[in-house]
């Protein structure tokens, strides 16, 4: 299975460093992120597999500061997360215009709603609770931040999710009036986790039972599961599960 994962990743890699999403599929920064995550967690990543990739991803950064799906496209929250996480995994954040990225990111949280928009001049959407909110732990890492919390209003984001994104009979939504689905349920909860956990104490709005487990800032997997996965592919076996409670 590991050999198959490596060969699949290599076959998706293009000469300019980009990745297609599948054989003969569309080409955008999500492909590079998926390849970097899977190859890292399974321990099969090689320099050859990601030749020219970091520079291709860096070319996706726009004049606004965020990243588009490919060079020359509009900055977008989901693609920006994928791009920055990829460059962190490849240890090439030196290619990022950090000041411009930070400026773009902090202006995506809406002052009235408390949630995030995905692009400039767009409406708030619950899924960007993670795609935009999840940028801030990554930014904290590459900027060497010393603040105890993230550089957005964590309380306001939690309030938006709790008051505007919960469907009456279960699940979470984009915004009030929209239908529930698994996608928005996943990323609203993921964004809630980001908003609740930082280097300070847990910040939980409402009932203490609202607390969600922390997730890995790059993989968006519960920390204990990400650690067990890495352990398995490194040793071929998994020991007793350890619940992570500390800092990075």
HELIX and SHEET records of a PDB file:
HELIX    1   1 UNK A    2  UNK A   12  1                                  11    
HELIX    2   2 UNK A   29  UNK A   42  1                                  14    
HELIX    3   3 UNK A   48  UNK A   50  5                                   3    
HELIX    4   4 UNK A   53  UNK A   58  1                                   6    
HELIX    5   5 UNK A   77  UNK A   89  1                                  13    
HELIX    6   6 UNK A   93  UNK A   95  5                                   3    
HELIX    7   7 UNK A   98  UNK A  106  1                                   9    
HELIX    8   8 UNK A  128  UNK A  131  1                                   4    
HELIX    9   9 UNK A  135  UNK A  143  1                                   9    
HELIX   10  10 UNK A  154  UNK A  164  1                                  11    
HELIX   11  11 UNK A  182  UNK A  196  1                                  15    
HELIX   12  12 UNK A  208  UNK A  210  5                                   3    
HELIX   13  13 UNK A  223  UNK A  235  1                                  13    
END                                                                             
